[in-house]
């Protein structure tokens, strides 16, 4: 009898020891789960692009998900460290700057429409403007992508440097623009001589350019940057495994061959998601001179 009571006590004790863990997960799951990203265009356009994706994640996971667009890197890092953000969707050069803040075992890479985990930037100019190769841009005005863009800023700078063009000394002027449409529009209006856009832009955005009054046939590609990884989807280190698993699995299940999923992905200008590893971003570390993670 004594042994039975002792056994019951041990079972009950073990049960109550588990309660804090269960309660902790339940409390975390009830809180809005925040996904943060930096805009590839303006904030409002970014929210519109990813609205369908966030709605899908809410339905698939059952979580209350809040999507926010960050503009200030210092404020973003503060929010991560203060556990105000659970997931991030970042260009690779932003990810590697603070990789130790994230769970490196559960990284996900975005895919292009063709299913690639990498993309390039493309230098474009106005047709008939006398710019046929990169060297022709010396003394000209160029609009790069935002500094938060790996393809349109980091890779583009490398391309110019390797071609013997110091953007601070050899260009008439340069600026960091917003979306690809803005760059093309400024070239078309001759406000700048050339600019850098995403490699999928010329093919996929001709209708949008026409809506802006831009004749896409008047914009030509001059050269292409090296390939850099697509955006990284990462979880903050302390986020519960159950939450990370549910969100990640929902993203990976997105299949562009399914009509409903295709609409979500097309609106976000993506081709899907797949698992990745931290070492996949060592190439971008080399470009930036950042020490390779151990």
C-alpha positions, 0 to 999 in steps of 0.5 A: 500500500505504501509503495502504491501511494509512493508510486502515485506521488511520483506520477503526480509529481512528474505530471506537475513538473511537465505543466510549466512546459506545456503552459509555456508553449500554450502561452506562446502559441496564444500570443501573436507570432510576428514575422518581420522583413525588410521591404524590397519595395515600399512598405505598403506594397510589401504588405500587399505582396505578402498578405495572401501568404500570411493568410495562408500561414494563419489557416495552416498553423492556427496561429495568430500571425502578425506580419511587419515590415522593418526599415531600420536595421538597429531597431530590427536587431533590438526587437529580435534581442528583446524577443518581440519577433519570432521569424524573419524573412531577410536578404542573405547579407542581412541574415549573416550579419546577425546569424547567431540570433537565429536557429541555424538548424531550421533555415528555409530558403525562398525559391525563384519562379524557376525553383532556384535558391539564387538570383542575380541583379541585372544592369539595365539602360535605355535602348540607344543610349550608348550604354552597351557594356558596363565600362560605358557607365563611367561618368554616368548616373546609376540607380542601384537597389536599396542597401537591403538588397543582396542582388541589387546592391551587394552583388552589383557593387562587386560587379562594378568593382571587378569591372574597374568602376569605383562607384564613388569616384568613377560615376557621375552620381549614384543612388539607392532606389526602391523597387525595380519599377522605380528604377526602370521608370527613372531610366525611361525618363532619362533621370538616370543613365542605368540601374540595377533590377532583379533578374526576373524583372524584365520578363515578368513585369512588362505589363506593370511597366506599361501601366506606368507608361514605360515601353519595356522594349526601350529598356535593355539588359547590359550585364548580369551580376553574380548569383546570390542566395534568395531570401532566408526565412529564419526563426529566432533561437528561443522560439518553441520547436513546435511553432517553428515546425508548424510554420516551416512545414506550412511554407515548404508545403506550398506548391506552385503546381497547385492553383491556390498555392500558385496565386499566393506565390505569384503575388509574393513573387516567389516560386516556393520554399525549401530547407537550407543550411547556414553554410549555404550563405558562406558565399555571401559572407566572402563577398562581405568579408564576414567570417564564416560561421563555425 
